[in-house]
């Protein structure tokens, strides 16, 4: 009997209606919060990957401080060569 009176209480009904309204019909509702939390975690993973890439590029740029490393990268990656130098490139088929 007391449970029925508790459910019929106007304050309980108002509070439940308010919670339902906030959960589903407000601009920031539970459904959008779950989606935003998922997107936030994806962005955090992406940030960590980018920070690792930045660290790798930092290490590579530090290794390019000496002339030999710069020349090696220029020759291998960008196919540069010195004047009066002929480069033969062989490919395996």
mmCIF file as gemmi writes it, N, C-alpha and C atoms, coordinates in Angstrom:
data_model
loop_
_atom_site.group_PDB
_atom_site.id
_atom_site.type_symbol
_atom_site.label_atom_id
_atom_site.label_alt_id
_atom_site.label_comp_id
_atom_site.label_asym_id
_atom_site.label_entity_id
_atom_site.label_seq_id
_atom_site.pdbx_PDB_ins_code
_atom_site.Cartn_x
_atom_site.Cartn_y
_atom_site.Cartn_z
_atom_site.occupancy
_atom_site.B_iso_or_equiv
_atom_site.pdbx_formal_charge
_atom_site.auth_seq_id
_atom_site.auth_asym_id
_atom_site.pdbx_PDB_model_num
ATOM 1 N N . UNK Axp A 1 ? 0.807 -1.178 0 1 0 ? 1 A 1
ATOM 2 C CA . UNK Axp A 1 ? 0 0 0 1 0 ? 1 A 1
ATOM 3 C C . UNK Axp A 1 ? 0.872 1.272 0 1 0 ? 1 A 1
ATOM 4 N N . UNK Axp A 2 ? 1.991 1.188 0.738 1 0 ? 2 A 1
ATOM 5 C CA . UNK Axp A 2 ? 2.874 2.337 0.823 1 0 ? 2 A 1
ATOM 6 C C . UNK Axp A 2 ? 3.585 2.582 -0.517 1 0 ? 2 A 1
ATOM 7 N N . UNK Axp A 3 ? 3.893 1.466 -1.264 1 0 ? 3 A 1
ATOM 8 C CA . UNK Axp A 3 ? 4.53 1.626 -2.568 1 0 ? 3 A 1
ATOM 9 C C . UNK Axp A 3 ? 3.603 2.359 -3.529 1 0 ? 3 A 1
ATOM 10 N N . UNK Axp A 4 ? 2.365 2.035 -3.492 1 0 ? 4 A 1
ATOM 11 C CA . UNK Axp A 4 ? 1.398 2.669 -4.39 1 0 ? 4 A 1
ATOM 12 C C . UNK Axp A 4 ? 1.292 4.157 -4.064 1 0 ? 4 A 1
ATOM 13 N N . UNK Axp A 5 ? 1.29 4.492 -2.813 1 0 ? 5 A 1
ATOM 14 C CA . UNK Axp A 5 ? 1.253 5.901 -2.426 1 0 ? 5 A 1
ATOM 15 C C . UNK Axp A 5 ? 2.527 6.622 -2.855 1 0 ? 5 A 1
ATOM 16 N N . UNK Axp A 6 ? 3.642 5.912 -2.796 1 0 ? 6 A 1
ATOM 17 C CA . UNK Axp A 6 ? 4.917 6.499 -3.213 1 0 ? 6 A 1
ATOM 18 C C . UNK Axp A 6 ? 4.892 6.806 -4.711 1 0 ? 6 A 1
ATOM 19 N N . UNK Axp A 7 ? 4.34 5.891 -5.5 1 0 ? 7 A 1
ATOM 20 C CA . UNK Axp A 7 ? 4.271 6.095 -6.949 1 0 ? 7 A 1
ATOM 21 C C . UNK Axp A 7 ? 3.272 7.193 -7.29 1 0 ? 7 A 1
ATOM 22 N N . UNK Axp A 8 ? 2.224 7.314 -6.533 1 0 ? 8 A 1
ATOM 23 C CA . UNK Axp A 8 ? 1.209 8.337 -6.797 1 0 ? 8 A 1
ATOM 24 C C . UNK Axp A 8 ? 1.625 9.714 -6.297 1 0 ? 8 A 1
ATOM 25 N N . UNK Axp A 9 ? 2.704 9.776 -5.579 1 0 ? 9 A 1
ATOM 26 C CA . UNK Axp A 9 ? 3.183 11.049 -5.046 1 0 ? 9 A 1
ATOM 27 C C . UNK Axp A 9 ? 3.54 11.977 -6.205 1 0 ? 9 A 1
ATOM 28 N N . UNK Axp A 10 ? 3.034 13.208 -6.187 1 0 ? 10 A 1
ATOM 29 C CA . UNK Axp A 10 ? 3.244 14.13 -7.305 1 0 ? 10 A 1
ATOM 30 C C . UNK Axp A 10 ? 4.705 14.556 -7.44 1 0 ? 10 A 1
ATOM 31 N N . UNK Axp A 11 ? 5.45 14.551 -6.362 1 0 ? 11 A 1
ATOM 32 C CA . UNK Axp A 11 ? 6.859 14.926 -6.433 1 0 ? 11 A 1
ATOM 33 C C . UNK Axp A 11 ? 7.686 13.84 -7.135 1 0 ? 11 A 1
ATOM 34 N N . UNK Axp A 12 ? 7.361 12.597 -6.87 1 0 ? 12 A 1
ATOM 35 C CA . UNK Axp A 12 ? 8.067 11.491 -7.514 1 0 ? 12 A 1
ATOM 36 C C . UNK Axp A 12 ? 7.762 11.474 -9 1 0 ? 12 A 1
ATOM 37 N N . UNK Axp A 13 ? 6.511 11.666 -9.341 1 0 ? 13 A 1
ATOM 38 C CA . UNK Axp A 13 ? 6.121 11.687 -10.754 1 0 ? 13 A 1
ATOM 39 C C . UNK Axp A 13 ? 6.799 12.853 -11.468 1 0 ? 13 A 1
ATOM 40 N N . UNK Axp A 14 ? 6.837 14.004 -10.84 1 0 ? 14 A 1
ATOM 41 C CA . UNK Axp A 14 ? 7.486 15.181 -11.439 1 0 ? 14 A 1
ATOM 42 C C . UNK Axp A 14 ? 8.979 14.95 -11.618 1 0 ? 14 A 1
ATOM 43 N N . UNK Axp A 15 ? 9.615 14.369 -10.613 1 0 ? 15 A 1
ATOM 44 C CA . UNK Axp A 15 ? 11.052 14.1 -10.708 1 0 ? 15 A 1
ATOM 45 C C . UNK Axp A 15 ? 11.341 13.092 -11.807 1 0 ? 15 A 1
ATOM 46 N N . UNK Axp A 16 ? 10.557 12.035 -11.907 1 0 ? 16 A 1
ATOM 47 C CA . UNK Axp A 16 ? 10.754 11.046 -12.979 1 0 ? 16 A 1
ATOM 48 C C . UNK Axp A 16 ? 10.535 11.662 -14.355 1 0 ? 16 A 1
ATOM 49 N N . UNK Axp A 17 ? 9.514 12.489 -14.477 1 0 ? 17 A 1
ATOM 50 C CA . UNK Axp A 17 ? 9.262 13.156 -15.76 1 0 ? 17 A 1
ATOM 51 C C . UNK Axp A 17 ? 10.426 14.069 -16.118 1 0 ? 17 A 1
ATOM 52 N N . UNK Axp A 18 ? 10.97 14.762 -15.132 1 0 ? 18 A 1
ATOM 53 C CA . UNK Axp A 18 ? 12.103 15.651 -15.366 1 0 ? 18 A 1
ATOM 54 C C . UNK Axp A 18 ? 13.335 14.86 -15.807 1 0 ? 18 A 1
ATOM 55 N N . UNK Axp A 19 ? 13.6 13.741 -15.175 1 0 ? 19 A 1
ATOM 56 C CA . UNK Axp A 19 ? 14.742 12.896 -15.54 1 0 ? 19 A 1
ATOM 57 C C . UNK Axp A 19 ? 14.576 12.351 -16.952 1 0 ? 19 A 1
ATOM 58 N N . UNK Axp A 20 ? 13.371 11.91 -17.291 1 0 ? 20 A 1
ATOM 59 C CA . UNK Axp A 20 ? 13.115 11.407 -18.648 1 0 ? 20 A 1
ATOM 60 C C . UNK Axp A 20 ? 13.304 12.525 -19.659 1 0 ? 20 A 1
ATOM 61 N N . UNK Axp A 21 ? 12.802 13.705 -19.349 1 0 ? 21 A 1
ATOM 62 C CA . UNK Axp A 21 ? 12.963 14.844 -20.248 1 0 ? 21 A 1
ATOM 63 C C . UNK Axp A 21 ? 14.432 15.174 -20.468 1 0 ? 21 A 1
ATOM 64 N N . UNK Axp A 22 ? 15.204 15.242 -19.397 1 0 ? 22 A 1
ATOM 65 C CA . UNK Axp A 22 ? 16.624 15.553 -19.523 1 0 ? 22 A 1
ATOM 66 C C . UNK Axp A 22 ? 17.382 14.446 -20.25 1 0 ? 22 A 1
ATOM 67 N N . UNK Axp A 23 ? 16.951 13.212 -20.076 1 0 ? 23 A 1
ATOM 68 C CA . UNK Axp A 23 ? 17.661 12.083 -20.668 1 0 ? 23 A 1
ATOM 69 C C . UNK Axp A 23 ? 17.481 12.005 -22.18 1 0 ? 23 A 1
ATOM 70 N N . UNK Axp A 24 ? 16.326 12.373 -22.677 1 0 ? 24 A 1
ATOM 71 C CA . UNK Axp A 24 ? 16.053 12.115 -24.086 1 0 ? 24 A 1
ATOM 72 C C . UNK Axp A 24 ? 15.715 13.351 -24.915 1 0 ? 24 A 1
ATOM 73 N N . UNK Axp A 25 ? 15.188 14.391 -24.327 1 0 ? 25 A 1
ATOM 74 C CA . UNK Axp A 25 ? 14.66 15.492 -25.126 1 0 ? 25 A 1
ATOM 75 C C . UNK Axp A 25 ? 15.45 16.785 -25.032 1 0 ? 25 A 1
ATOM 76 N N . UNK Axp A 26 ? 16.41 16.87 -24.204 1 0 ? 26 A 1
ATOM 77 C CA . UNK Axp A 26 ? 17.205 18.079 -24.062 1 0 ? 26 A 1
ATOM 78 C C . UNK Axp A 26 ? 18.335 18.062 -25.103 1 0 ? 26 A 1
ATOM 79 N N . UNK Axp A 27 ? 18.938 19.222 -25.384 1 0 ? 27 A 1
ATOM 80 C CA . UNK Axp A 27 ? 20.027 19.312 -26.362 1 0 ? 27 A 1
ATOM 81 C C . UNK Axp A 27 ? 21.194 18.409 -25.987 1 0 ? 27 A 1
ATOM 82 N N . UNK Axp A 28 ? 21.549 18.395 -24.724 1 0 ? 28 A 1
ATOM 83 C CA . UNK Axp A 28 ? 22.618 17.522 -24.258 1 0 ? 28 A 1
ATOM 84 C C . UNK Axp A 28 ? 21.95 16.38 -23.506 1 0 ? 28 A 1
ATOM 85 N N . UNK Axp A 29 ? 21.651 15.318 -24.234 1 0 ? 29 A 1
ATOM 86 C CA . UNK Axp A 29 ? 20.967 14.189 -23.616 1 0 ? 29 A 1
ATOM 87 C C . UNK Axp A 29 ? 21.918 13.017 -23.479 1 0 ? 29 A 1
ATOM 88 N N . UNK Axp A 30 ? 21.448 11.944 -22.894 1 0 ? 30 A 1
ATOM 89 C CA . UNK Axp A 30 ? 22.304 10.783 -22.641 1 0 ? 30 A 1
ATOM 90 C C . UNK Axp A 30 ? 22.824 10.163 -23.932 1 0 ? 30 A 1
ATOM 91 N N . UNK Axp A 31 ? 21.991 10.133 -24.95 1 0 ? 31 A 1
ATOM 92 C CA . UNK Axp A 31 ? 22.404 9.516 -26.218 1 0 ? 31 A 1
ATOM 93 C C . UNK Axp A 31 ? 23.552 10.305 -26.841 1 0 ? 31 A 1
ATOM 94 N N . UNK Axp A 32 ? 23.427 11.63 -26.865 1 0 ? 32 A 1
ATOM 95 C CA . UNK Axp A 32 ? 24.507 12.433 -27.449 1 0 ? 32 A 1
ATOM 96 C C . UNK Axp A 32 ? 25.751 12.392 -26.576 1 0 ? 32 A 1
ATOM 97 N N . UNK Axp A 33 ? 25.585 12.289 -25.263 1 0 ? 33 A 1
ATOM 98 C CA . UNK Axp A 33 ? 26.75 12.203 -24.381 1 0 ? 33 A 1
ATOM 99 C C . UNK Axp A 33 ? 27.54 10.924 -24.623 1 0 ? 33 A 1
ATOM 100 N N . UNK Axp A 34 ? 26.843 9.821 -24.87 1 0 ? 34 A 1
ATOM 101 C CA . UNK Axp A 34 ? 27.538 8.565 -25.17 1 0 ? 34 A 1
ATOM 102 C C . UNK Axp A 34 ? 28.305 8.699 -26.477 1 0 ? 34 A 1
ATOM 103 N N . UNK Axp A 35 ? 27.676 9.297 -27.487 1 0 ? 35 A 1
ATOM 104 C CA . UNK Axp A 35 ? 28.363 9.505 -28.764 1 0 ? 35 A 1
ATOM 105 C C . UNK Axp A 35 ? 29.564 10.418 -28.624 1 0 ? 35 A 1
ATOM 106 N N . UNK Axp A 36 ? 29.409 11.481 -27.847 1 0 ? 36 A 1
ATOM 107 C CA . UNK Axp A 36 ? 30.525 12.405 -27.639 1 0 ? 36 A 1
ATOM 108 C C . UNK Axp A 36 ? 31.665 11.738 -26.877 1 0 ? 36 A 1
ATOM 109 N N . UNK Axp A 37 ? 31.335 10.894 -25.922 1 0 ? 37 A 1
ATOM 110 C CA . UNK Axp A 37 ? 32.379 10.194 -25.161 1 0 ? 37 A 1
ATOM 111 C C . UNK Axp A 37 ? 33.157 9.25 -26.071 1 0 ? 37 A 1
ATOM 112 N N . UNK Axp A 38 ? 32.445 8.564 -26.98 1 0 ? 38 A 1
ATOM 113 C CA . UNK Axp A 38 ? 33.112 7.665 -27.924 1 0 ? 38 A 1
ATOM 114 C C . UNK Axp A 38 ? 34.03 8.452 -28.855 1 0 ? 38 A 1
ATOM 115 N N . UNK Axp A 39 ? 33.523 9.578 -29.367 1 0 ? 39 A 1
ATOM 116 C CA . UNK Axp A 39 ? 34.337 10.395 -30.263 1 0 ? 39 A 1
ATOM 117 C C . UNK Axp A 39 ? 35.557 10.943 -29.516 1 0 ? 39 A 1
ATOM 118 N N . UNK Axp A 40 ? 35.369 11.32 -28.265 1 0 ? 40 A 1
ATOM 119 C CA . UNK Axp A 40 ? 36.481 11.829 -27.457 1 0 ? 40 A 1
ATOM 120 C C . UNK Axp A 40 ? 37.574 10.78 -27.313 1 0 ? 40 A 1
ATOM 121 N N . UNK Axp A 41 ? 37.181 9.531 -27.057 1 0 ? 41 A 1
ATOM 122 C CA . UNK Axp A 41 ? 38.194 8.479 -26.902 1 0 ? 41 A 1
ATOM 123 C C . UNK Axp A 41 ? 38.904 8.218 -28.232 1 0 ? 41 A 1
ATOM 124 N N . UNK Axp A 42 ? 38.174 8.28 -29.345 1 0 ? 42 A 1
ATOM 125 C CA . UNK Axp A 42 ? 38.809 8.112 -30.656 1 0 ? 42 A 1
ATOM 126 C C . UNK Axp A 42 ? 39.807 9.236 -30.917 1 0 ? 42 A 1
ATOM 127 N N . UNK Axp A 43 ? 39.431 10.449 -30.559 1 0 ? 43 A 1
ATOM 128 C CA . UNK Axp A 43 ? 40.337 11.583 -30.755 1 0 ? 43 A 1
ATOM 129 C C . UNK Axp A 43 ? 41.564 11.482 -29.853 1 0 ? 43 A 1
ATOM 130 N N . UNK Axp A 44 ? 41.395 10.968 -28.649 1 0 ? 44 A 1
ATOM 131 C CA . UNK Axp A 44 ? 42.543 10.781 -27.763 1 0 ? 44 A 1
ATOM 132 C C . UNK Axp A 44 ? 43.532 9.784 -28.358 1 0 ? 44 A 1
ATOM 133 N N . UNK Axp A 45 ? 43.011 8.694 -28.944 1 0 ? 45 A 1
ATOM 134 C CA . UNK Axp A 45 ? 43.883 7.71 -29.59 1 0 ? 45 A 1
ATOM 135 C C . UNK Axp A 45 ? 44.604 8.359 -30.762 1 0 ? 45 A 1
ATOM 136 N N . UNK Axp A 46 ? 43.877 9.17 -31.534 1 0 ? 46 A 1
ATOM 137 C CA . UNK Axp A 46 ? 44.475 9.852 -32.679 1 0 ? 46 A 1
ATOM 138 C C . UNK Axp A 46 ? 45.564 10.823 -32.218 1 0 ? 46 A 1
ATOM 139 N N . UNK Axp A 47 ? 45.334 11.519 -31.127 1 0 ? 47 A 1
ATOM 140 C CA . UNK Axp A 47 ? 46.335 12.443 -30.587 1 0 ? 47 A 1
ATOM 141 C C . UNK Axp A 47 ? 47.592 11.687 -30.173 1 0 ? 47 A 1
ATOM 142 N N . UNK Axp A 48 ? 47.431 10.542 -29.544 1 0 ? 48 A 1
ATOM 143 C CA . UNK Axp A 48 ? 48.589 9.751 -29.13 1 0 ? 48 A 1
ATOM 144 C C . UNK Axp A 48 ? 49.395 9.286 -30.339 1 0 ? 48 A 1
ATOM 145 N N . UNK Axp A 49 ? 48.701 8.868 -31.407 1 0 ? 49 A 1
ATOM 146 C CA . UNK Axp A 49 ? 49.405 8.452 -32.629 1 0 ? 49 A 1
ATOM 147 C C . UNK Axp A 49 ? 50.188 9.615 -33.22 1 0 ? 49 A 1
ATOM 148 N N . UNK Axp A 50 ? 49.552 10.78 -33.28 1 0 ? 50 A 1
ATOM 149 C CA . UNK Axp A 50 ? 50.219 11.957 -33.853 1 0 ? 50 A 1
ATOM 150 C C . UNK Axp A 50 ? 51.41 12.382 -32.999 1 0 ? 50 A 1
ATOM 151 N N . UNK Axp A 51 ? 51.29 12.269 -31.689 1 0 ? 51 A 1
ATOM 152 C CA . UNK Axp A 51 ? 52.421 12.614 -30.825 1 0 ? 51 A 1
ATOM 153 C C . UNK Axp A 51 ? 53.587 11.664 -31.056 1 0 ? 51 A 1
ATOM 154 N N . UNK Axp A 52 ? 53.289 10.363 -31.28 1 0 ? 52 A 1
ATOM 155 C CA . UNK Axp A 52 ? 54.362 9.418 -31.596 1 0 ? 52 A 1
ATOM 156 C C . UNK Axp A 52 ? 55.01 9.762 -32.935 1 0 ? 52 A 1
ATOM 157 N N . UNK Axp A 53 ? 54.2 10.144 -33.922 1 0 ? 53 A 1
ATOM 158 C CA . UNK Axp A 53 ? 54.742 10.535 -35.223 1 0 ? 53 A 1
ATOM 159 C C . UNK Axp A 53 ? 55.632 11.767 -35.082 1 0 ? 53 A 1
ATOM 160 N N . UNK Axp A 54 ? 55.19 12.732 -34.297 1 0 ? 54 A 1
ATOM 161 C CA . UNK Axp A 54 ? 55.984 13.945 -34.086 1 0 ? 54 A 1
ATOM 162 C C . UNK Axp A 54 ? 57.319 13.593 -33.454 1 0 ? 54 A 1
ATOM 163 N N . UNK Axp A 55 ? 57.295 12.696 -32.484 1 0 ? 55 A 1
ATOM 164 C CA . UNK Axp A 55 ? 58.538 12.286 -31.83 1 0 ? 55 A 1
ATOM 165 C C . UNK Axp A 55 ? 59.47 11.586 -32.825 1 0 ? 55 A 1
ATOM 166 N N . UNK Axp A 56 ? 58.908 10.746 -33.688 1 0 ? 56 A 1
ATOM 167 C CA . UNK Axp A 56 ? 59.731 10.087 -34.711 1 0 ? 56 A 1
ATOM 168 C C . UNK Axp A 56 ? 60.353 11.113 -35.65 1 0 ? 56 A 1
ATOM 169 N N . UNK Axp A 57 ? 59.572 12.097 -36.083 1 0 ? 57 A 1
ATOM 170 C CA . UNK Axp A 57 ? 60.105 13.119 -36.976 1 0 ? 57 A 1
ATOM 171 C C . UNK Axp A 57 ? 61.147 13.981 -36.269 1 0 ? 57 A 1
ATOM 172 N N . UNK Axp A 58 ? 60.957 14.21 -34.976 1 0 ? 58 A 1
ATOM 173 C CA . UNK Axp A 58 ? 61.948 14.965 -34.22 1 0 ? 58 A 1
ATOM 174 C C . UNK Axp A 58 ? 63.281 14.223 -34.184 1 0 ? 58 A 1
ATOM 175 N N . UNK Axp A 59 ? 63.208 12.92 -33.947 1 0 ? 59 A 1
ATOM 176 C CA . UNK Axp A 59 ? 64.424 12.12 -33.918 1 0 ? 59 A 1
ATOM 177 C C . UNK Axp A 59 ? 65.092 12.102 -35.289 1 0 ? 59 A 1
ATOM 178 N N . UNK Axp A 60 ? 64.288 11.995 -36.341 1 0 ? 60 A 1
ATOM 179 C CA . UNK Axp A 60 ? 64.86 12.012 -37.695 1 0 ? 60 A 1
ATOM 180 C C . UNK Axp A 60 ? 65.503 13.356 -38.002 1 0 ? 60 A 1
ATOM 181 N N . UNK Axp A 61 ? 64.851 14.439 -37.581 1 0 ? 61 A 1
ATOM 182 C CA . UNK Axp A 61 ? 65.434 15.757 -37.86 1 0 ? 61 A 1
ATOM 183 C C . UNK Axp A 61 ? 66.723 15.967 -37.065 1 0 ? 61 A 1
ATOM 184 N N . UNK Axp A 62 ? 66.792 15.418 -35.869 1 0 ? 62 A 1
ATOM 185 C CA . UNK Axp A 62 ? 68.027 15.513 -35.099 1 0 ? 62 A 1
ATOM 186 C C . UNK Axp A 62 ? 69.138 14.694 -35.753 1 0 ? 62 A 1
ATOM 187 N N . UNK Axp A 63 ? 68.769 13.569 -36.374 1 0 ? 63 A 1
ATOM 188 C CA . UNK Axp A 63 ? 69.796 12.759 -37.024 1 0 ? 63 A 1
ATOM 189 C C . UNK Axp A 63 ? 70.276 13.411 -38.323 1 0 ? 63 A 1
ATOM 190 N N . UNK Axp A 64 ? 69.487 14.345 -38.86 1 0 ? 64 A 1
ATOM 191 C CA . UNK Axp A 64 ? 69.882 15.017 -40.095 1 0 ? 64 A 1
ATOM 192 C C . UNK Axp A 64 ? 70.778 16.223 -39.841 1 0 ? 64 A 1
ATOM 193 N N . UNK Axp A 65 ? 71.266 16.375 -38.657 1 0 ? 65 A 1
ATOM 194 C CA . UNK Axp A 65 ? 72.117 17.518 -38.374 1 0 ? 65 A 1
ATOM 195 C C . UNK Axp A 65 ? 73.499 17.356 -39.002 1 0 ? 65 A 1
ATOM 196 N N . UNK Axp A 66 ? 73.957 16.129 -39.168 1 0 ? 66 A 1
ATOM 197 C CA . UNK Axp A 66 ? 75.266 15.97 -39.801 1 0 ? 66 A 1
ATOM 198 C C . UNK Axp A 66 ? 75.097 15.808 -41.317 1 0 ? 66 A 1
ATOM 199 N N . UNK Axp A 67 ? 76.097 16.207 -42.037 1 0 ? 67 A 1
ATOM 200 C CA . UNK Axp A 67 ? 76.035 16.288 -43.501 1 0 ? 67 A 1
ATOM 201 C C . UNK Axp A 67 ? 75.841 14.923 -44.147 1 0 ? 67 A 1
ATOM 202 N N . UNK Axp A 68 ? 76.466 13.884 -43.602 1 0 ? 68 A 1
ATOM 203 C CA . UNK Axp A 68 ? 76.377 12.564 -44.227 1 0 ? 68 A 1
ATOM 204 C C . UNK Axp A 68 ? 74.931 12.048 -44.23 1 0 ? 68 A 1
ATOM 205 N N . UNK Axp A 69 ? 74.223 12.264 -43.139 1 0 ? 69 A 1
ATOM 206 C CA . UNK Axp A 69 ? 72.836 11.808 -43.083 1 0 ? 69 A 1
ATOM 207 C C . UNK Axp A 69 ? 71.956 12.593 -44.054 1 0 ? 69 A 1
ATOM 208 N N . UNK Axp A 70 ? 72.202 13.901 -44.154 1 0 ? 70 A 1
ATOM 209 C CA . UNK Axp A 70 ? 71.439 14.71 -45.108 1 0 ? 70 A 1
ATOM 210 C C . UNK Axp A 70 ? 71.669 14.213 -46.533 1 0 ? 70 A 1
ATOM 211 N N . UNK Axp A 71 ? 72.92 13.937 -46.853 1 0 ? 71 A 1
ATOM 212 C CA . UNK Axp A 71 ? 73.244 13.471 -48.2 1 0 ? 71 A 1
ATOM 213 C C . UNK Axp A 71 ? 72.613 12.104 -48.464 1 0 ? 71 A 1
ATOM 214 N N . UNK Axp A 72 ? 72.63 11.231 -47.492 1 0 ? 72 A 1
ATOM 215 C CA . UNK Axp A 72 ? 72.048 9.899 -47.649 1 0 ? 72 A 1
ATOM 216 C C . UNK Axp A 72 ? 70.554 9.991 -47.929 1 0 ? 72 A 1
ATOM 217 N N . UNK Axp A 73 ? 69.851 10.821 -47.159 1 0 ? 73 A 1
ATOM 218 C CA . UNK Axp A 73 ? 68.408 10.972 -47.367 1 0 ? 73 A 1
ATOM 219 C C . UNK Axp A 73 ? 68.128 11.595 -48.728 1 0 ? 73 A 1
ATOM 220 N N . UNK Axp A 74 ? 68.9 12.606 -49.11 1 0 ? 74 A 1
ATOM 221 C CA . UNK Axp A 74 ? 68.692 13.263 -50.396 1 0 ? 74 A 1
ATOM 222 C C . UNK Axp A 74 ? 68.902 12.286 -51.55 1 0 ? 74 A 1
ATOM 223 N N . UNK Axp A 75 ? 69.907 11.435 -51.447 1 0 ? 75 A 1
ATOM 224 C CA . UNK Axp A 75 ? 70.182 10.481 -52.524 1 0 ? 75 A 1
ATOM 225 C C . UNK Axp A 75 ? 69.149 9.356 -52.568 1 0 ? 75 A 1
ATOM 226 N N . UNK Axp A 76 ? 68.796 8.802 -51.412 1 0 ? 76 A 1
ATOM 227 C CA . UNK Axp A 76 ? 67.911 7.642 -51.395 1 0 ? 76 A 1
ATOM 228 C C . UNK Axp A 76 ? 66.443 8.015 -51.585 1 0 ? 76 A 1
ATOM 229 N N . UNK Axp A 77 ? 66.004 9.041 -50.908 1 0 ? 77 A 1
ATOM 230 C CA . UNK Axp A 77 ? 64.583 9.357 -50.933 1 0 ? 77 A 1
ATOM 231 C C . UNK Axp A 77 ? 64.205 10.26 -52.097 1 0 ? 77 A 1
ATOM 232 N N . UNK Axp A 78 ? 65.031 11.256 -52.379 1 0 ? 78 A 1
ATOM 233 C CA . UNK Axp A 78 ? 64.689 12.248 -53.383 1 0 ? 78 A 1
ATOM 234 C C . UNK Axp A 78 ? 65.456 12.09 -54.695 1 0 ? 78 A 1
ATOM 235 N N . UNK Axp A 79 ? 66.29 11.063 -54.784 1 0 ? 79 A 1
ATOM 236 C CA . UNK Axp A 79 ? 67.034 10.732 -56.013 1 0 ? 79 A 1
ATOM 237 C C . UNK Axp A 79 ? 67.934 11.875 -56.476 1 0 ? 79 A 1
ATOM 238 N N . UNK Axp A 80 ? 68.512 12.592 -55.55 1 0 ? 80 A 1
ATOM 239 C CA . UNK Axp A 80 ? 69.457 13.638 -55.906 1 0 ? 80 A 1
ATOM 240 C C . UNK Axp A 80 ? 70.804 13.011 -56.245 1 0 ? 80 A 1
ATOM 241 N N . UNK Axp A 81 ? 71.563 13.723 -57.049 1 0 ? 81 A 1
ATOM 242 C CA . UNK Axp A 81 ? 72.925 13.278 -57.335 1 0 ? 81 A 1
ATOM 243 C C . UNK Axp A 81 ? 73.811 14.514 -57.523 1 0 ? 81 A 1
ATOM 244 N N . UNK Axp A 82 ? 75.097 14.284 -57.426 1 0 ? 82 A 1
ATOM 245 C CA . UNK Axp A 82 ? 76.051 15.378 -57.596 1 0 ? 82 A 1
ATOM 246 C C . UNK Axp A 82 ? 76.216 15.681 -59.074 1 0 ? 82 A 1
ATOM 247 N N . UNK Axp A 83 ? 76.773 16.864 -59.345 1 0 ? 83 A 1
ATOM 248 C CA . UNK Axp A 83 ? 77.081 17.189 -60.741 1 0 ? 83 A 1
ATOM 249 C C . UNK Axp A 83 ? 78.142 16.228 -61.263 1 0 ? 83 A 1
ATOM 250 N N . UNK Axp A 84 ? 78.112 15.964 -62.542 1 0 ? 84 A 1
ATOM 251 C CA . UNK Axp A 84 ? 79.057 15.054 -63.201 1 0 ? 84 A 1
ATOM 252 C C . UNK Axp A 84 ? 78.966 13.645 -62.621 1 0 ? 84 A 1
ATOM 253 N N . UNK Axp A 85 ? 77.808 13.266 -62.153 1 0 ? 85 A 1
ATOM 254 C CA . UNK Axp A 85 ? 77.62 11.939 -61.593 1 0 ? 85 A 1
ATOM 255 C C . UNK Axp A 85 ? 76.456 11.273 -62.322 1 0 ? 85 A 1
ATOM 256 N N . UNK Axp A 86 ? 76.668 10.034 -62.722 1 0 ? 86 A 1
ATOM 257 C CA . UNK Axp A 86 ? 75.63 9.278 -63.401 1 0 ? 86 A 1
ATOM 258 C C . UNK Axp A 86 ? 75.156 8.188 -62.452 1 0 ? 86 A 1
ATOM 259 N N . UNK Axp A 87 ? 73.832 8.102 -62.294 1 0 ? 87 A 1
ATOM 260 C CA . UNK Axp A 87 ? 73.261 7.119 -61.379 1 0 ? 87 A 1
ATOM 261 C C . UNK Axp A 87 ? 72.459 6.119 -62.197 1 0 ? 87 A 1
ATOM 262 N N . UNK Axp A 88 ? 72.775 4.839 -62.002 1 0 ? 88 A 1
ATOM 263 C CA . UNK Axp A 88 ? 72.021 3.777 -62.649 1 0 ? 88 A 1
ATOM 264 C C . UNK Axp A 88 ? 71.112 3.145 -61.613 1 0 ? 88 A 1
ATOM 265 N N . UNK Axp A 89 ? 69.857 3.017 -61.972 1 0 ? 89 A 1
ATOM 266 C CA . UNK Axp A 89 ? 68.895 2.421 -61.039 1 0 ? 89 A 1
ATOM 267 C C . UNK Axp A 89 ? 68.398 1.112 -61.625 1 0 ? 89 A 1
ATOM 268 N N . UNK Axp A 90 ? 68.524 0.058 -60.84 1 0 ? 90 A 1
ATOM 269 C CA . UNK Axp A 90 ? 68.089 -1.253 -61.256 1 0 ? 90 A 1
ATOM 270 C C . UNK Axp A 90 ? 66.826 -1.631 -60.504 1 0 ? 90 A 1
ATOM 271 N N . UNK Axp A 91 ? 65.901 -2.243 -61.214 1 0 ? 91 A 1
ATOM 272 C CA . UNK Axp A 91 ? 64.699 -2.693 -60.531 1 0 ? 91 A 1
ATOM 273 C C . UNK Axp A 91 ? 64.515 -4.176 -60.762 1 0 ? 91 A 1
ATOM 274 N N . UNK Axp A 92 ? 64.018 -4.868 -59.769 1 0 ? 92 A 1
ATOM 275 C CA . UNK Axp A 92 ? 63.765 -6.305 -59.886 1 0 ? 92 A 1
ATOM 276 C C . UNK Axp A 92 ? 62.337 -6.505 -60.384 1 0 ? 92 A 1
ATOM 277 N N . UNK Axp A 93 ? 62.214 -7.34 -61.408 1 0 ? 93 A 1
ATOM 278 C CA . UNK Axp A 93 ? 60.872 -7.63 -61.912 1 0 ? 93 A 1
ATOM 279 C C . UNK Axp A 93 ? 60.509 -9.032 -61.644 1 0 ? 93 A 1
